[in-house]
Structure formats: structure tokens, C-alpha cells
Amino acid sequence: MQINGTTLTPRQAHLMRTALHRYQARVLDAMRMLDTDTVHPKARAHISGAFTLTLDEISTLIDLINNDQEAAK
């Protein structure tokens, strides 16, 4: 597997996929916590925007991994 020209070993690729999955789960858990009445609306909007950007980056990395796997088949 390669990401941006860097070849990963199978173990590194597995660790990358696992880390991305865990990070995505943490971000989603944090977003659920923001969905409460006690959070200030401006703070909620700001943090939600930051999470959206973060999830976009995670999705980009996942796509790179998936595309590389499909190309290797």
C-alpha cells in the first residue's frame, strides 16, 4: 500500500486503518456530546465546523487507502 508515494508495510497499513477508525469514532462521540442543551450555540457551531474539516481529512485518508487496495487487486 502507498500513501502519497510512501509505501507502507502490511502492518503499517493495518495500524493506519485501525487508528483512523478509532479517531473517527472519537470525533463522532464528541459530536454526540455537543448535541446537548448545556452547550453554548456559538461554541457548538464552531466545534462542529472543526469536526467537519477533521472528518473530511479522515475521509480523504480512508479513500487513499481504499483506492490503493483496489488498484492492487
N, CA, C and O atoms as a Tripos MOL2 file, in Angstrom:
@<TRIPOS>MOLECULE
protein
  292   291    73     0     0
PROTEIN
NO_CHARGES

@<TRIPOS>ATOM
      1 N           0.8360   -1.1710    0.0000 N.3       1 MET1
      2 CA          0.0000    0.0000    0.0000 C.3       1 MET1
      3 C           0.8820    1.2350    0.0000 C.2       1 MET1
      4 O           1.9240    1.2710    0.6550 O.2       1 MET1
      5 N           0.4580    2.2360   -0.7330 N.am      2 GLN2
      6 CA          1.1720    3.5080   -0.7790 C.3       2 GLN2
      7 C           0.2170    4.6430   -0.4470 C.2       2 GLN2
      8 O          -0.9480    4.6380   -0.8430 O.2       2 GLN2
      9 N           0.7370    5.6060    0.2840 N.am      3 ILE3
     10 CA          0.0110    6.8370    0.5510 C.3       3 ILE3
     11 C           0.9370    7.9780    0.1770 C.2       3 ILE3
     12 O           1.9930    8.1670    0.7790 O.2       3 ILE3
     13 N           0.5240    8.7300   -0.8220 N.am      4 ASN4
     14 CA          1.3290    9.8470   -1.3290 C.3       4 ASN4
     15 C           2.7580    9.4260   -1.6480 C.2       4 ASN4
     16 O           3.7070   10.1450   -1.3330 O.2       4 ASN4
     17 N           2.9090    8.2730   -2.2660 N.am      5 GLY5
     18 CA          4.2090    7.8110   -2.7050 C.3       5 GLY5
     19 C           5.0200    7.0760   -1.6530 C.2       5 GLY5
     20 O           6.1010    6.5710   -1.9540 O.2       5 GLY5
     21 N           4.5260    7.0050   -0.4360 N.am      6 THR6
     22 CA          5.2320    6.2920    0.6320 C.3       6 THR6
     23 C           4.6300    4.8960    0.7660 C.2       6 THR6
     24 O           3.4340    4.7440    1.0120 O.2       6 THR6
     25 N           5.4670    3.8900    0.6020 N.am      7 THR7
     26 CA          4.9930    2.5100    0.6910 C.3       7 THR7
     27 C           4.8910    2.0960    2.1540 C.2       7 THR7
     28 O           5.8370    2.2460    2.9280 O.2       7 THR7
     29 N           3.7310    1.5760    2.5110 N.am      8 LEU8
     30 CA          3.5140    1.0830    3.8750 C.3       8 LEU8
     31 C           3.5960   -0.4320    3.8780 C.2       8 LEU8
     32 O           3.1850   -1.0960    2.9270 O.2       8 LEU8
     33 N           4.1300   -0.9620    4.9580 N.am      9 THR9
     34 CA          4.1260   -2.4050    5.1330 C.3       9 THR9
     35 C           2.6900   -2.8220    5.4650 C.2       9 THR9
     36 O           1.8760   -1.9800    5.8440 O.2       9 THR9
     37 N           2.3780   -4.0970    5.3260 N.am     10 PRO10
     38 CA          1.0280   -4.5310    5.6970 C.3      10 PRO10
     39 C           0.6710   -4.1740    7.1510 C.2      10 PRO10
     40 O          -0.4690   -3.8110    7.4410 O.2      10 PRO10
     41 N           1.6390   -4.2790    8.0460 N.am     11 ARG11
     42 CA          1.3810   -3.9310    9.4530 C.3      11 ARG11
     43 C           1.1070   -2.4360    9.5980 C.2      11 ARG11
     44 O           0.1880   -2.0460   10.3190 O.2      11 ARG11
     45 N           1.8890   -1.6000    8.9270 N.am     12 GLN12
     46 CA          1.6630   -0.1570    8.9890 C.3      12 GLN12
     47 C           0.2950    0.2010    8.4120 C.2      12 GLN12
     48 O          -0.4060    1.0600    8.9470 O.2      12 GLN12
     49 N          -0.0750   -0.4540    7.3330 N.am     13 ALA13
     50 CA         -1.3730   -0.1950    6.7220 C.3      13 ALA13
     51 C          -2.4930   -0.5810    7.6820 C.2      13 ALA13
     52 O          -3.4810    0.1410    7.8120 O.2      13 ALA13
     53 N          -2.3370   -1.7150    8.3500 N.am     14 HIS14
     54 CA         -3.3350   -2.1460    9.3340 C.3      14 HIS14
     55 C          -3.4260   -1.1430   10.4820 C.2      14 HIS14
     56 O          -4.5220   -0.7810   10.9090 O.2      14 HIS14
     57 N          -2.2800   -0.7010   10.9740 N.am     15 LEU15
     58 CA         -2.2790    0.2840   12.0560 C.3      15 LEU15
     59 C          -2.9190    1.5930   11.6270 C.2      15 LEU15
     60 O          -3.6170    2.2320   12.4130 O.2      15 LEU15
     61 N          -2.6870    1.9920   10.3920 N.am     16 MET16
     62 CA         -3.2860    3.2150    9.8670 C.3      16 MET16
     63 C          -4.8010    3.0850    9.8250 C.2      16 MET16
     64 O          -5.5180    3.9810   10.2710 O.2      16 MET16
     65 N          -5.2880    1.9700    9.2900 N.am     17 ARG17
     66 CA         -6.7370    1.7670    9.2170 C.3      17 ARG17
     67 C          -7.3540    1.7410   10.6190 C.2      17 ARG17
     68 O          -8.4110    2.3310   10.8410 O.2      17 ARG17
     69 N          -6.7090    1.0700   11.5470 N.am     18 THR18
     70 CA         -7.2190    0.9830   12.9110 C.3      18 THR18
     71 C          -7.2340    2.3530   13.5750 C.2      18 THR18
     72 O          -8.2130    2.7160   14.2270 O.2      18 THR18
     73 N          -6.1660    3.1110   13.4160 N.am     19 ALA19
     74 CA         -6.0930    4.4470   14.0150 C.3      19 ALA19
     75 C          -7.1620    5.3660   13.4290 C.2      19 ALA19
     76 O          -7.8060    6.1140   14.1650 O.2      19 ALA19
     77 N          -7.3530    5.3150   12.1270 N.am     20 LEU20
     78 CA         -8.3780    6.1430   11.5020 C.3      20 LEU20
     79 C          -9.7680    5.7850   12.0080 C.2      20 LEU20
     80 O         -10.5920    6.6630   12.2650 O.2      20 LEU20
     81 N         -10.0180    4.5010   12.1450 N.am     21 HIS21
     82 CA        -11.3270    4.0590   12.6390 C.3      21 HIS21
     83 C         -11.5640    4.5550   14.0640 C.2      21 HIS21
     84 O         -12.6380    5.0700   14.3760 O.2      21 HIS21
     85 N         -10.5640    4.4000   14.9220 N.am     22 ARG22
     86 CA        -10.6990    4.8530   16.3130 C.3      22 ARG22
     87 C         -10.8640    6.3670   16.3950 C.2      22 ARG22
     88 O         -11.6790    6.8610   17.1740 O.2      22 ARG22
     89 N         -10.1060    7.0920   15.6080 N.am     23 TYR23
     90 CA        -10.1950    8.5510   15.6410 C.3      23 TYR23
     91 C         -11.5620    9.0110   15.1610 C.2      23 TYR23
     92 O         -12.1550    9.9240   15.7360 O.2      23 TYR23
     93 N         -12.0520    8.3870   14.1200 N.am     24 GLN24
     94 CA        -13.3700    8.7470   13.6150 C.3      24 GLN24
     95 C         -14.4370    8.4720   14.6700 C.2      24 GLN24
     96 O         -15.3580    9.2720   14.8330 O.2      24 GLN24
     97 N         -14.3290    7.3610   15.3850 N.am     25 ALA25
     98 CA        -15.2820    7.0470   16.4480 C.3      25 ALA25
     99 C         -15.2200    8.0930   17.5590 C.2      25 ALA25
    100 O         -16.2580    8.4890   18.0900 O.2      25 ALA25
    101 N         -14.0280    8.5420   17.9140 N.am     26 ARG26
    102 CA        -13.8860    9.5610   18.9580 C.3      26 ARG26
    103 C         -14.5050   10.8880   18.5340 C.2      26 ARG26
    104 O         -15.1620   11.5560   19.3330 O.2      26 ARG26
    105 N         -14.2960   11.2630   17.2910 N.am     27 VAL27
    106 CA        -14.8720   12.5080   16.7930 C.3      27 VAL27
    107 C         -16.3940   12.4280   16.8370 C.2      27 VAL27
    108 O         -17.0570   13.3760   17.2570 O.2      27 VAL27
    109 N         -16.9410   11.3090   16.4080 N.am     28 LEU28
    110 CA        -18.3940   11.1640   16.4240 C.3      28 LEU28
    111 C         -18.9520   11.1730   17.8440 C.2      28 LEU28
    112 O         -20.0220   11.7320   18.0890 O.2      28 LEU28
    113 N         -18.2270   10.5540   18.7840 N.am     29 ASP29
    114 CA        -18.6480   10.5970   20.1900 C.3      29 ASP29
    115 C         -18.6460   12.0300   20.7080 C.2      29 ASP29
    116 O         -19.5620   12.4360   21.4220 O.2      29 ASP29
    117 N         -17.6190   12.7970   20.3490 N.am     30 ALA30
    118 CA        -17.5380   14.1910   20.7850 C.3      30 ALA30
    119 C         -18.6870   15.0040   20.1990 C.2      30 ALA30
    120 O         -19.2360   15.8800   20.8670 O.2      30 ALA30
    121 N         -19.0490   14.7170   18.9570 N.am     31 MET31
    122 CA        -20.1650   15.4360   18.3440 C.3      31 MET31
    123 C         -21.4740   15.1040   19.0470 C.2      31 MET31
    124 O         -22.3380   15.9690   19.1880 O.2      31 MET31
    125 N         -21.6280   13.8570   19.4890 N.am     32 ARG32
    126 CA        -22.8300   13.4970   20.2390 C.3      32 ARG32
    127 C         -22.9070   14.2740   21.5470 C.2      32 ARG32
    128 O         -23.9870   14.6960   21.9610 O.2      32 ARG32
    129 N         -21.7500   14.4620   22.2020 N.am     33 MET33
    130 CA        -21.7300   15.2190   23.4570 C.3      33 MET33
    131 C         -22.0930   16.6800   23.2250 C.2      33 MET33
    132 O         -22.6880   17.3200   24.0920 O.2      33 MET33
    133 N         -21.7350   17.2110   22.0550 N.am     34 LEU34
    134 CA        -22.0870   18.6000   21.7400 C.3      34 LEU34
    135 C         -23.5890   18.7780   21.5390 C.2      34 LEU34
    136 O         -24.1090   19.8890   21.6420 O.2      34 LEU34
    137 N         -24.2630   17.7050   21.2590 N.am     35 ASP35
    138 CA        -25.6910   17.7690   20.9870 C.3      35 ASP35
    139 C         -26.4930   17.7450   22.2950 C.2      35 ASP35
    140 O         -27.3940   16.9260   22.4730 O.2      35 ASP35
    141 N         -26.1470   18.6510   23.1900 N.am     36 THR36
    142 CA        -26.8620   18.7790   24.4590 C.3      36 THR36
    143 C         -27.2990   20.2280   24.6280 C.2      36 THR36
    144 O         -26.7700   21.1270   23.9730 O.2      36 THR36
    145 N         -28.2610   20.4450   25.5030 N.am     37 ASP37
    146 CA        -28.7800   21.7910   25.7320 C.3      37 ASP37
    147 C         -27.8040   22.6930   26.4890 C.2      37 ASP37
    148 O         -27.9460   23.9150   26.4490 O.2      37 ASP37
    149 N         -26.8300   22.1210   27.1690 N.am     38 THR38
    150 CA        -25.9360   22.9120   28.0020 C.3      38 THR38
    151 C         -24.7890   23.5580   27.2330 C.2      38 THR38
    152 O         -24.0740   24.3920   27.7890 O.2      38 THR38
    153 N         -24.5980   23.1900   25.9710 N.am     39 VAL39
    154 CA        -23.5090   23.7360   25.1670 C.3      39 VAL39
    155 C         -23.9640   25.0490   24.5320 C.2      39 VAL39
    156 O         -25.0530   25.1300   23.9620 O.2      39 VAL39
    157 N         -23.1260   26.0650   24.6350 N.am     40 HIS40
    158 CA        -23.4400   27.3740   24.0380 C.3      40 HIS40
    159 C         -23.5550   27.2110   22.5220 C.2      40 HIS40
    160 O         -22.7010   26.5690   21.9100 O.2      40 HIS40
    161 N         -24.5940   27.7800   21.9050 N.am     41 PRO41
    162 CA        -24.8020   27.5850   20.4600 C.3      41 PRO41
    163 C         -23.6180   28.0240   19.5870 C.2      41 PRO41
    164 O         -23.3100   27.3610   18.5970 O.2      41 PRO41
    165 N         -22.9540   29.1290   19.9380 N.am     42 LYS42
    166 CA        -21.8070   29.5710   19.1290 C.3      42 LYS42
    167 C         -20.6480   28.5770   19.2500 C.2      42 LYS42
    168 O         -19.9530   28.3050   18.2710 O.2      42 LYS42
    169 N         -20.4480   28.0450   20.4440 N.am     43 ALA43
    170 CA        -19.3870   27.0490   20.6310 C.3      43 ALA43
    171 C         -19.7090   25.7930   19.8400 C.2      43 ALA43
    172 O         -18.8280   25.1920   19.2260 O.2      43 ALA43
    173 N         -20.9630   25.4030   19.8580 N.am     44 ARG44
    174 CA        -21.3890   24.2110   19.1160 C.3      44 ARG44
    175 C         -21.1140   24.3870   17.6200 C.2      44 ARG44
    176 O         -20.5940   23.4760   16.9760 O.2      44 ARG44
    177 N         -21.4540   25.5330   17.0760 N.am     45 ALA45
    178 CA        -21.2470   25.7800   15.6500 C.3      45 ALA45
    179 C         -19.7610   25.7720   15.2990 C.2      45 ALA45
    180 O         -19.3610   25.2040   14.2820 O.2      45 ALA45
    181 N         -18.9510   26.4010   16.1380 N.am     46 HIS46
    182 CA        -17.5110   26.4650   15.8820 C.3      46 HIS46
    183 C         -16.8820   25.0680   15.9370 C.2      46 HIS46
    184 O         -16.1080   24.6940   15.0560 O.2      46 HIS46
    185 N         -17.2160   24.3140   16.9640 N.am     47 ILE47
    186 CA        -16.6300   22.9770   17.1230 C.3      47 ILE47
    187 C         -17.1450   22.0390   16.0460 C.2      47 ILE47
    188 O         -16.3910   21.2140   15.5300 O.2      47 ILE47
    189 N         -18.4080   22.1530   15.7040 N.am     48 SER48
    190 CA        -18.9530   21.3010   14.6380 C.3      48 SER48
    191 C         -18.2490   21.5640   13.3080 C.2      48 SER48
    192 O         -17.9890   20.6290   12.5510 O.2      48 SER48
    193 N         -17.9410   22.8200   13.0230 N.am     49 GLY49
    194 CA        -17.1980   23.1370   11.8050 C.3      49 GLY49
    195 C         -15.8110   22.5240   11.8070 C.2      49 GLY49
    196 O         -15.3470   22.0050   10.7910 O.2      49 GLY49
    197 N         -15.1510   22.5860   12.9570 N.am     50 ALA50
    198 CA        -13.8140   21.9850   13.0780 C.3      50 ALA50
    199 C         -13.8870   20.4700   12.9030 C.2      50 ALA50
    200 O         -13.0230   19.8720   12.2620 O.2      50 ALA50
    201 N         -14.9180   19.8540   13.4740 N.am     51 PHE51
    202 CA        -15.0790   18.4090   13.3180 C.3      51 PHE51
    203 C         -15.3510   18.0440   11.8580 C.2      51 PHE51
    204 O         -14.8570   17.0290   11.3680 O.2      51 PHE51
    205 N         -16.1200   18.8550   11.1810 N.am     52 THR52
    206 CA        -16.4100   18.5870    9.7710 C.3      52 THR52
    207 C         -15.1220   18.5850    8.9550 C.2      52 THR52
    208 O         -14.9130   17.7010    8.1240 O.2      52 THR52
    209 N         -14.2670   19.5640    9.1900 N.am     53 LEU53
    210 CA        -12.9780   19.5970    8.4810 C.3      53 LEU53
    211 C         -12.1330   18.3750    8.8260 C.2      53 LEU53
    212 O         -11.5010   17.7830    7.9520 O.2      53 LEU53
    213 N         -12.1260   18.0020   10.1010 N.am     54 THR54
    214 CA        -11.3520   16.8360   10.5350 C.3      54 THR54
    215 C         -11.8760   15.5680    9.8720 C.2      54 THR54
    216 O         -11.0940   14.7460    9.3950 O.2      54 THR54
    217 N         -13.1950   15.4100    9.8420 N.am     55 LEU55
    218 CA        -13.7690   14.2230    9.2180 C.3      55 LEU55
    219 C         -13.4930   14.1950    7.7190 C.2      55 LEU55
    220 O         -13.3230   13.1200    7.1440 O.2      55 LEU55
    221 N         -13.4480   15.3520    7.0850 N.am     56 ASP56
    222 CA        -13.0920   15.4020    5.6670 C.3      56 ASP56
    223 C         -11.6770   14.8780    5.4450 C.2      56 ASP56
    224 O         -11.4250   14.1380    4.4950 O.2      56 ASP56
    225 N         -10.7600   15.2630    6.3230 N.am     57 GLU57
    226 CA         -9.3790   14.7810    6.2010 C.3      57 GLU57
    227 C          -9.2970   13.2770    6.4430 C.2      57 GLU57
    228 O          -8.5750   12.5700    5.7400 O.2      57 GLU57
    229 N         -10.0300   12.7940    7.4310 N.am     58 ILE58
    230 CA        -10.0490   11.3560    7.7040 C.3      58 ILE58
    231 C         -10.6170   10.6190    6.4910 C.2      58 ILE58
    232 O         -10.0810    9.5890    6.0830 O.2      58 ILE58
    233 N         -11.6900   11.1390    5.9220 N.am     59 SER59
    234 CA        -12.2910   10.5050    4.7430 C.3      59 SER59
    235 C         -11.3180   10.4760    3.5700 C.2      59 SER59
    236 O         -11.2650    9.4960    2.8270 O.2      59 SER59
    237 N         -10.5550   11.5420    3.4040 N.am     60 THR60
    238 CA         -9.5560   11.5810    2.3340 C.3      60 THR60
    239 C          -8.5150   10.4860    2.5270 C.2      60 THR60
    240 O          -8.1440    9.8040    1.5720 O.2      60 THR60
    241 N          -8.0420   10.3160    3.7610 N.am     61 LEU61
    242 CA         -7.0630    9.2530    4.0320 C.3      61 LEU61
    243 C          -7.6680    7.8740    3.8070 C.2      61 LEU61
    244 O          -7.0120    6.9900    3.2560 O.2      61 LEU61
    245 N          -8.9060    7.6850    4.2270 N.am     62 ILE62
    246 CA         -9.5620    6.3930    4.0090 C.3      62 ILE62
    247 C          -9.6970    6.1240    2.5170 C.2      62 ILE62
    248 O          -9.4650    5.0020    2.0670 O.2      62 ILE62
    249 N         -10.0700    7.1410    1.7460 N.am     63 ASP63
    250 CA        -10.1780    6.9810    0.2950 C.3      63 ASP63
    251 C          -8.8370    6.6150   -0.3270 C.2      63 ASP63
    252 O          -8.7760    5.7720   -1.2220 O.2      63 ASP63
    253 N          -7.7610    7.2470    0.1420 N.am     64 LEU64
    254 CA         -6.4290    6.9030   -0.3780 C.3      64 LEU64
    255 C          -6.1190    5.4350   -0.1260 C.2      64 LEU64
    256 O          -5.5960    4.7420   -0.9980 O.2      64 LEU64
    257 N          -6.4450    4.9690    1.0660 N.am     65 ILE65
    258 CA         -6.1820    3.5680    1.4160 C.3      65 ILE65
    259 C          -7.0450    2.6530    0.5590 C.2      65 ILE65
    260 O          -6.5450    1.6780   -0.0010 O.2      65 ILE65
    261 N          -8.3380    2.9560    0.4500 N.am     66 ASN66
    262 CA         -9.2490    2.1060   -0.3290 C.3      66 ASN66
    263 C          -8.8720    2.0950   -1.8030 C.2      66 ASN66
    264 O          -8.8850    1.0350   -2.4280 O.2      66 ASN66
    265 N          -8.5420    3.2330   -2.3670 N.am     67 ASN67
    266 CA         -8.1590    3.3010   -3.7750 C.3      67 ASN67
    267 C          -6.8910    2.5010   -4.0440 C.2      67 ASN67
    268 O          -6.7670    1.8490   -5.0800 O.2      67 ASN67
    269 N          -5.9480    2.5550   -3.1000 N.am     68 ASP68
    270 CA         -4.7110    1.8100   -3.2620 C.3      68 ASP68
    271 C          -4.9930    0.3000   -3.2250 C.2      68 ASP68
    272 O          -4.3930   -0.4670   -3.9780 O.2      68 ASP68
    273 N          -5.9070   -0.1160   -2.3460 N.am     69 GLN69
    274 CA         -6.2340   -1.5370   -2.2710 C.3      69 GLN69
    275 C          -6.9110   -2.0190   -3.5470 C.2      69 GLN69
    276 O          -6.6340   -3.1200   -4.0210 O.2      69 GLN69
    277 N          -7.7990   -1.1970   -4.1070 N.am     70 GLU70
    278 CA         -8.4700   -1.5720   -5.3390 C.3      70 GLU70
    279 C          -7.4850   -1.6390   -6.4990 C.2      70 GLU70
    280 O          -7.6120   -2.5060   -7.3640 O.2      70 GLU70
    281 N          -6.5230   -0.7520   -6.5310 N.am     71 ALA71
    282 CA         -5.5220   -0.7530   -7.6090 C.3      71 ALA71
    283 C          -4.6160   -1.9680   -7.5130 C.2      71 ALA71
    284 O          -4.1190   -2.4520   -8.5300 O.2      71 ALA71
    285 N          -4.3920   -2.4710   -6.2860 N.am     72 ALA72
    286 CA         -3.5010   -3.6140   -6.0850 C.3      72 ALA72
    287 C          -4.1600   -4.9350   -6.4830 C.2      72 ALA72
    288 O          -3.4710   -5.9390   -6.6640 O.2      72 ALA72
    289 N          -5.4800   -4.9410   -6.6190 N.am     73 LYS73
    290 CA         -6.1810   -6.2110   -6.9310 C.3      73 LYS73
    291 C          -6.0150   -6.6100   -8.3640 C.2      73 LYS73
    292 O          -6.5380   -7.6430   -8.7820 O.2      73 LYS73
@<TRIPOS>BOND
     1     1     2 1
     2     2     3 1
     3     3     4 2
     4     3     5 am
     5     5     6 1
     6     6     7 1
     7     7     8 2
     8     7     9 am
     9     9    10 1
    10    10    11 1
    11    11    12 2
    12    11    13 am
    13    13    14 1
    14    14    15 1
    15    15    16 2
    16    15    17 am
    17    17    18 1
    18    18    19 1
    19    19    20 2
    20    19    21 am
    21    21    22 1
    22    22    23 1
    23    23    24 2
    24    23    25 am
    25    25    26 1
    26    26    27 1
    27    27    28 2
    28    27    29 am
    29    29    30 1
    30    30    31 1
    31    31    32 2
    32    31    33 am
    33    33    34 1
    34    34    35 1
    35    35    36 2
    36    35    37 am
    37    37    38 1
    38    38    39 1
    39    39    40 2
    40    39    41 am
    41    41    42 1
    42    42    43 1
    43    43    44 2
    44    43    45 am
    45    45    46 1
    46    46    47 1
    47    47    48 2
    48    47    49 am
    49    49    50 1
    50    50    51 1
    51    51    52 2
    52    51    53 am
    53    53    54 1
    54    54    55 1
    55    55    56 2
    56    55    57 am
    57    57    58 1
    58    58    59 1
    59    59    60 2
    60    59    61 am
    61    61    62 1
    62    62    63 1
    63    63    64 2
    64    63    65 am
    65    65    66 1
    66    66    67 1
    67    67    68 2
    68    67    69 am
    69    69    70 1
    70    70    71 1
    71    71    72 2
    72    71    73 am
    73    73    74 1
    74    74    75 1
    75    75    76 2
    76    75    77 am
    77    77    78 1
    78    78    79 1
    79    79    80 2
    80    79    81 am
    81    81    82 1
    82    82    83 1
    83    83    84 2
    84    83    85 am
    85    85    86 1
    86    86    87 1
    87    87    88 2
    88    87    89 am
    89    89    90 1
    90    90    91 1
    91    91    92 2
    92    91    93 am
    93    93    94 1
    94    94    95 1
    95    95    96 2
    96    95    97 am
    97    97    98 1
    98    98    99 1
    99    99   100 2
   100    99   101 am
   101   101   102 1
   102   102   103 1
   103   103   104 2
   104   103   105 am
   105   105   106 1
   106   106   107 1
   107   107   108 2
   108   107   109 am
   109   109   110 1
   110   110   111 1
   111   111   112 2
   112   111   113 am
   113   113   114 1
   114   114   115 1
   115   115   116 2
   116   115   117 am
   117   117   118 1
   118   118   119 1
   119   119   120 2
   120   119   121 am
   121   121   122 1
   122   122   123 1
   123   123   124 2
   124   123   125 am
   125   125   126 1
   126   126   127 1
   127   127   128 2
   128   127   129 am
   129   129   130 1
   130   130   131 1
   131   131   132 2
   132   131   133 am
   133   133   134 1
   134   134   135 1
   135   135   136 2
   136   135   137 am
   137   137   138 1
   138   138   139 1
   139   139   140 2
   140   139   141 am
   141   141   142 1
   142   142   143 1
   143   143   144 2
   144   143   145 am
   145   145   146 1
   146   146   147 1
   147   147   148 2
   148   147   149 am
   149   149   150 1
   150   150   151 1
   151   151   152 2
   152   151   153 am
   153   153   154 1
   154   154   155 1
   155   155   156 2
   156   155   157 am
   157   157   158 1
   158   158   159 1
   159   159   160 2
   160   159   161 am
   161   161   162 1
   162   162   163 1
   163   163   164 2
   164   163   165 am
   165   165   166 1
   166   166   167 1
   167   167   168 2
   168   167   169 am
   169   169   170 1
   170   170   171 1
   171   171   172 2
   172   171   173 am
   173   173   174 1
   174   174   175 1
   175   175   176 2
   176   175   177 am
   177   177   178 1
   178   178   179 1
   179   179   180 2
   180   179   181 am
   181   181   182 1
   182   182   183 1
   183   183   184 2
   184   183   185 am
   185   185   186 1
   186   186   187 1
   187   187   188 2
   188   187   189 am
   189   189   190 1
   190   190   191 1
   191   191   192 2
   192   191   193 am
   193   193   194 1
   194   194   195 1
   195   195   196 2
   196   195   197 am
   197   197   198 1
   198   198   199 1
   199   199   200 2
   200   199   201 am
   201   201   202 1
   202   202   203 1
   203   203   204 2
   204   203   205 am
   205   205   206 1
   206   206   207 1
   207   207   208 2
   208   207   209 am
   209   209   210 1
   210   210   211 1
   211   211   212 2
   212   211   213 am
   213   213   214 1
   214   214   215 1
   215   215   216 2
   216   215   217 am
   217   217   218 1
   218   218   219 1
   219   219   220 2
   220   219   221 am
   221   221   222 1
   222   222   223 1
   223   223   224 2
   224   223   225 am
   225   225   226 1
   226   226   227 1
   227   227   228 2
   228   227   229 am
   229   229   230 1
   230   230   231 1
   231   231   232 2
   232   231   233 am
   233   233   234 1
   234   234   235 1
   235   235   236 2
   236   235   237 am
   237   237   238 1
   238   238   239 1
   239   239   240 2
   240   239   241 am
   241   241   242 1
   242   242   243 1
   243   243   244 2
   244   243   245 am
   245   245   246 1
   246   246   247 1
   247   247   248 2
   248   247   249 am
   249   249   250 1
   250   250   251 1
   251   251   252 2
   252   251   253 am
   253   253   254 1
   254   254   255 1
   255   255   256 2
   256   255   257 am
   257   257   258 1
   258   258   259 1
   259   259   260 2
   260   259   261 am
   261   261   262 1
   262   262   263 1
   263   263   264 2
   264   263   265 am
   265   265   266 1
   266   266   267 1
   267   267   268 2
   268   267   269 am
   269   269   270 1
   270   270   271 1
   271   271   272 2
   272   271   273 am
   273   273   274 1
   274   274   275 1
   275   275   276 2
   276   275   277 am
   277   277   278 1
   278   278   279 1
   279   279   280 2
   280   279   281 am
   281   281   282 1
   282   282   283 1
   283   283   284 2
   284   283   285 am
   285   285   286 1
   286   286   287 1
   287   287   288 2
   288   287   289 am
   289   289   290 1
   290   290   291 1
   291   291   292 2
@<TRIPOS>SUBSTRUCTURE
     1 MET1         2 RESIDUE 1 A MET
     2 GLN2         6 RESIDUE 1 A GLN
     3 ILE3        10 RESIDUE 1 A ILE
     4 ASN4        14 RESIDUE 1 A ASN
     5 GLY5        18 RESIDUE 1 A GLY
     6 THR6        22 RESIDUE 1 A THR
     7 THR7        26 RESIDUE 1 A THR
     8 LEU8        30 RESIDUE 1 A LEU
     9 THR9        34 RESIDUE 1 A THR
    10 PRO10       38 RESIDUE 1 A PRO
    11 ARG11       42 RESIDUE 1 A ARG
    12 GLN12       46 RESIDUE 1 A GLN
    13 ALA13       50 RESIDUE 1 A ALA
    14 HIS14       54 RESIDUE 1 A HIS
    15 LEU15       58 RESIDUE 1 A LEU
    16 MET16       62 RESIDUE 1 A MET
    17 ARG17       66 RESIDUE 1 A ARG
    18 THR18       70 RESIDUE 1 A THR
    19 ALA19       74 RESIDUE 1 A ALA
    20 LEU20       78 RESIDUE 1 A LEU
    21 HIS21       82 RESIDUE 1 A HIS
    22 ARG22       86 RESIDUE 1 A ARG
    23 TYR23       90 RESIDUE 1 A TYR
    24 GLN24       94 RESIDUE 1 A GLN
    25 ALA25       98 RESIDUE 1 A ALA
    26 ARG26      102 RESIDUE 1 A ARG
    27 VAL27      106 RESIDUE 1 A VAL
    28 LEU28      110 RESIDUE 1 A LEU
    29 ASP29      114 RESIDUE 1 A ASP
    30 ALA30      118 RESIDUE 1 A ALA
    31 MET31      122 RESIDUE 1 A MET
    32 ARG32      126 RESIDUE 1 A ARG
    33 MET33      130 RESIDUE 1 A MET
    34 LEU34      134 RESIDUE 1 A LEU
    35 ASP35      138 RESIDUE 1 A ASP
    36 THR36      142 RESIDUE 1 A THR
    37 ASP37      146 RESIDUE 1 A ASP
    38 THR38      150 RESIDUE 1 A THR
    39 VAL39      154 RESIDUE 1 A VAL
    40 HIS40      158 RESIDUE 1 A HIS
    41 PRO41      162 RESIDUE 1 A PRO
    42 LYS42      166 RESIDUE 1 A LYS
    43 ALA43      170 RESIDUE 1 A ALA
    44 ARG44      174 RESIDUE 1 A ARG
    45 ALA45      178 RESIDUE 1 A ALA
    46 HIS46      182 RESIDUE 1 A HIS
    47 ILE47      186 RESIDUE 1 A ILE
    48 SER48      190 RESIDUE 1 A SER
    49 GLY49      194 RESIDUE 1 A GLY
    50 ALA50      198 RESIDUE 1 A ALA
    51 PHE51      202 RESIDUE 1 A PHE
    52 THR52      206 RESIDUE 1 A THR
    53 LEU53      210 RESIDUE 1 A LEU
    54 THR54      214 RESIDUE 1 A THR
    55 LEU55      218 RESIDUE 1 A LEU
    56 ASP56      222 RESIDUE 1 A ASP
    57 GLU57      226 RESIDUE 1 A GLU
    58 ILE58      230 RESIDUE 1 A ILE
    59 SER59      234 RESIDUE 1 A SER
    60 THR60      238 RESIDUE 1 A THR
    61 LEU61      242 RESIDUE 1 A LEU
    62 ILE62      246 RESIDUE 1 A ILE
    63 ASP63      250 RESIDUE 1 A ASP
    64 LEU64      254 RESIDUE 1 A LEU
    65 ILE65      258 RESIDUE 1 A ILE
    66 ASN66      262 RESIDUE 1 A ASN
    67 ASN67      266 RESIDUE 1 A ASN
    68 ASP68      270 RESIDUE 1 A ASP
    69 GLN69      274 RESIDUE 1 A GLN
    70 GLU70      278 RESIDUE 1 A GLU
    71 ALA71      282 RESIDUE 1 A ALA
    72 ALA72      286 RESIDUE 1 A ALA
    73 LYS73      290 RESIDUE 1 A LYS
